């Protein structure tokens, strides 16, 4: 059975549109993966600050001087 060329053209246009949408999604996904959101950056910096504050060594208190017994 003979199909009209316009049907093939319409199918090709639809397939091309699908390829364009897929490429756009891939481009946007790559951009999102490369650039973290501002909220994530704020959370990362807050966690980093907490880690550094909690990991610092606190100076130990010197033992209280004991009085020597009189001889």
For each residue, the residues with C-beta under 8 A, 3 or more apart:
1:
2:
3: 7 8
4: 7 8
5: 8 9
6: 9 10
7: 3 4 10 11
8: 3 4 5 11 12
9: 5 6 12 13
10: 6 7 13 14
11: 7 8 14 15
12: 8 9 15 16
13: 9 10 16 17
14: 10 11 17 18
15: 11 12 18 19
16: 12 13 19 20
17: 13 14 20 21
18: 14 15 21 22
19: 15 16 22 23
20: 16 17 23 24
21: 17 18 24 25
22: 18 19 25 26
23: 19 20 26 27
24: 20 21 27 28
25: 21 22 28 29
26: 22 23 29 30
27: 23 24 30 31
28: 24 25 31 32
29: 25 26 32 33
30: 26 27 33 34
31: 27 28 34 35
32: 28 29 35
33: 29 30
34: 30 31
35: 31 32
36: 40 41 44
37: 40 41
38: 41 42
39: 42 43
40: 36 37 43 44
41: 36 37 38 44 45
42: 38 39 45 46
43: 39 40 46 47
44: 36 40 41 47 48
45: 41 42 48 49
46: 42 43 49 50
47: 43 44 50 51
48: 44 45 51 52
49: 45 46 52 53
50: 46 47 53 54
51: 47 48 54 55
52: 48 49 55 56
53: 49 50 56
54: 50 51
55: 51 52
56: 52 53
57:
58:
59:
60:
61:
62:
63:
64:
65:
66:
67:
68:
69:
70:
71:
